[in-house]
Amino acid sequence: MKEGSKDLVVWQIAGGPSSRSYVDVFLKYGVALIGPGDSGRWTPERGDEEFEGRFVRQFANEVKIGDVFLLRKSISTICATGIVASEYMYCNQFDDVNGWDLQHGRRVCWYKLPQEYKVSNRVFGSSPSRFSKVHSEEMIDFTRRFVNSPPFDWQTAQLPALPEEEPLLNEVPDYLQEIVSYANDLYPIMWDREKYPDHPSEDELIAHLVVPFLRALGWQPENIAVQWQYIDVAVFDTLPRTPKNCRFIIEAKRLGAGVEGALEQVRNYVQKLTSSTDVVVTDGIRYRMYSSKNNFDPLAYANLVRIKKPALELFERMKRP
């Protein structure tokens, strides 16, 4: 970047809410992503109404290589600055990023700030959009000084490889077909604010989705404990229901709340059990399993309304032997 450049164009882009952040995905793969992506690739012939507003059009059509992105982590916090390094791309490998469909993409050379930069609420507004051009002279000046100050190597660094697209599972196992069909029917209804003015509660998701899923996986009612020792759901290999016999535990969050953010809470439950057990976090639709024996590393993931081949790993791990 040239010092004093007057035509610097700056955009802010959201990295998701704190409960379902995808900031790490942006930084890991050198991308900026925006949704909704399930509507398909943007083309000039398609109207804004097909993409829930103007944001996808602006992202795909108005951004230029060399523009600067500010990665926003919350309403008024910047965690990274990036130089746009590609034209618009439609990247189907990002169709399920913590449950978000974010297939609209740009390659970006990101620089993660050593310390997050807090700005005043007036810069992006009290309810900033997922993506927009920055008009604040304060932020444009900050960005200009930042990109024209060393180090400069990040602006031309080689971009990391994009992940491979995970193929969809063509044939759902017979024992799961009923619950998967049910989940696909119920999921859009639960997001309909006319039919569901309030989001379904965690207890409702456990009753209508989690327990039926466990039953489809072969677990009998006596092996499934609901609200056991303050744990949403505990699954036991055998009776009696003791920590020693616990196969795995499940923490449920309300739909859309972000299952990944529940891991810390589940850690505390496992410590109180005094026995090592795998944990699953879910919103009834998405299930992510972690290994308590290996520092809670992720083991497997499945989305019942978007089942990929790797989901078979989760089904096998959760299935009753």
N, C-alpha and C positions, 0 to 999 in steps of 0.2 A: 504494500500500500504506500502511496506517495503522501508525504507529509503535507497537510493542508488541503487535501483533496476536498473539493466542494460538492462533488456529485455522489458522495457516499450514500448508498441506500441501505437502510437498516430495517430489519423485521424482527418482531418478537414471535416466538413459537412456544406453546405450552408443552411441558414434559409430563402432563397428566396430573391428576390430583394426588395428594400424598399417599392415599390408600391404594392407588393403582398407578403408580408412577412408571414411566417407561424411559426416564432419563438415561439409565444405564444402557439401554438398548441403543439409543442415539449415539452415545459415546463409544460403545464397544464396536459398533459396525460402521461408524462414520456416516450416519444418515440423519436426515430430518424426515419425519413421517407425520401424516395427517389423515384423518378419516372424515366422513365414513368412506371406507374403501370397497365395501361389498357392492356398491352401485356400479363398479367397473371403472375402467380407464376414463380419465377426463379427455374430452375432445372439444374443440371450439363449437361444434354443433349442439352440444348438450347444455341444457339450461341449469341455472343455479339451484332450482327447486329439486333437481335430481340428486343434489349433494348437500341438502340441508343448509343452503345458504351460499354465500360468495366465497368462502374461505378456500375451498379446493381450487376454484378458478384462479384466484389470486396466487395461490401457491404454485399452480402448474403453469400459468400463463404470464404472470406479471413479474415474478422473480427472475433475476438474471444471474448468470455465473459471475462471481466476484462480489455479489451482494453479501451483506453480513447478517447472520442470524444471532439473536440473543436467546439463549435457552432459558426459559422461565420455569422455575421449580415451584413457585407458589404465586400468589397474586402480585407480589412486588419483590421477588428475589431472583437474581440472575446467577446461574451456576456455571455457565459456559458461554463462550463466544465462538462463532464458526464462520468460515468463508465458504460460500456456496461453490461447489466444484463440479456440478453436472446439470444437465437439463432435467426436466421432469421425467420421472420413471414411474411405472406401475409395477410394484414389487409384491407379488402374491405370497412370498414367504413371510410377510408381516401381516397376514390376515387374522392372526390371533396373538396379540401382544397383551398379555394379562387380560384377555377378554376383549380387547379393542381391535377393530378392523382398520388397520392403518396402512393400506397398500399404496397410497399416494406418497411418493418419495423423491428426495434429492440427496445426492452425495454431498457431504459436508466435511471440511477439515476443521475439527473441533479442538478447542483449547479449554480444558477444564480449569476454572479459576481456582487458585490456591485457597481463596476464601470466597464464600458466596457474597455477592454484592447486593446489598439491600437498597432499594430506591424508595422514594416517597410514593404513597398510594395514588397520587394524582398522575403519575407518569403513565401507567397503563389503565387506570380507572379502577373502581371498586369491584367491577366484575369484568375482567378483561376477556376478550375473545380468544379462541384457541390459536388464532394466527392473525396478524395484522401488521401493517407498516407502522414504523415508529416515527412520530412527528415531533416528539419532545426534543428541543434543542439541547437540553441537559444530557439526554441519553445519546444523541448523535455525537455530541462533543466527547462524551466518555468513550464511545466506541471508536471514534477517529483517533483519539490519543492512545487507546489500547492497541489497535491494530498497527499503529505506527511506532510502537515501542518494542524493543527486544524482549524476549526472543522472537525471531521471525520464522524459524524452521517449521513450526506447526502449520503455517499457512500453505506450505507446498509439500508437506509430508505425504508419503505414500498412504493411500487409503486402505483400511483393512478389507479383507475379503467379506463379501456378503454371505449370510448363511444359506445353505441349501434349502429349497422348499420341501417341507414335509408332505408326503403324498397323503391324500385322503384315504381312509379305510373304506374300501369298496363294499365289503360285506361285514356287517355287524354280527358278532357271535349270536347264535340263536337265543341263548339265555338272556341276552340284553336287548333284544329287538323291541320288546314291549315297553320297557322303561325308556329307551331312547326315543321311540315314537311318541310316548307320552310327554317327555321333556320337550321335544320339538313342537308339540301342540301347545303346551302350557307356557313356554318361554315368551313368545310374543304377546300373549294375553297379559302376563304379569307386568310387561312394560307399557301396556296401554293405560294411560292415566285416566281415561274415561271409565274403563272397566275396573281399574285398580287405582283409585285416587291416592292411596297410600301404598308404599312398597310392602310386599308381604314380609312378615316378621321372620326372624331366624327360626323360631319354633315352627312356623308354618312350613318353611322350606324343609326342615327336618322331617316333618310329618308327611309331606306330599312328595318329596324327592329323595332325600337322603336315605330314609329307612326303606322305601321301595327299591332303591338302587342296591342296598345291602342285601335285601331279600332276593333280588335277582342274581346276586353274586353267590347265593347259596347259604347265607346265614339265617339261622332260625331265630324266632323272637327272643328265646331265652339267652341267646348269645349277644343280643343287642341291648345295651343299657343306655337309656336316655336320661340326661342330667344325673350322671353318676359321679359323685364326689366333685361336683361343680364342673365336670366335663360335659360338653354337649352330648357326645355319643362315644361310648366305649364298646369295643367289639372283643369278645372273649373266645378263645379257642375251645374252652371247656368250662364247666362249672366246678367249683363255685366262682362267683364273680370277685376275684381278688386281683391285685396288681400283678401277681406272678402269672396269671392266666390271660392277661390282657394282650391281645394280638396287635391292635393299634387303636389310637383314639382320633376323634374327629372334632375339629372346631368349625362351627358354622358361622358364616357372616351373611348379612342380608344381601340380596341380589344387587350387584353393582358396587358393593362396598370395597371390594378388593381383597381377595383371599390371601394374597401374599403378605399383607400387613398384619395378619393374625398370627404369624409364626412366633413372635416374641411372647405373646400370651400363652401359646401352647408349650413353649419351653418351660415355663413355670409349672405347668400342670405335670409335665413329665418328671421334673425334679421332685415334686411332692409324691409321686407314685413310688419312688425309690426302686424302680425297675425300668430297664430300657425297653422302650416300645416305639415303633414308628408312629408318625403323626400325619394326619391328612387335614388340609384346610379346604373349605368348600363354600360356595354360595348356592349349592344345590345343583348347579349346572357344571361348574368347573371344579375339578378335583386335582390338588397337587399334594404329592406325598414326599415327606422328608425323613431322612434317617437320623434317629437320635444317637445311634452308635457312632456316626461319622460327622459329628458337629452340625447336624441338621442340614446336611447337603441334600439338594433336591434329588429324588429318585425317579419320579415318573409324573406324568401330567395327562389329563384327559378333559376334553370339553364335550359334553354329551350332545350339543347341537352343532358341533364341528369336529367330528371324530377323525383324527389322523392315525396313521399306522402305529406311531410310537405309543398311542394310548393303550395298546394291547399289553404293554409292560405294566401299566397301572392296574388294569383289570386282573392280570395274573397275580399281582402282589396283594390285591384286596380280596380276591376270590377265596372262598372257603376251600381248604385242601380236600 
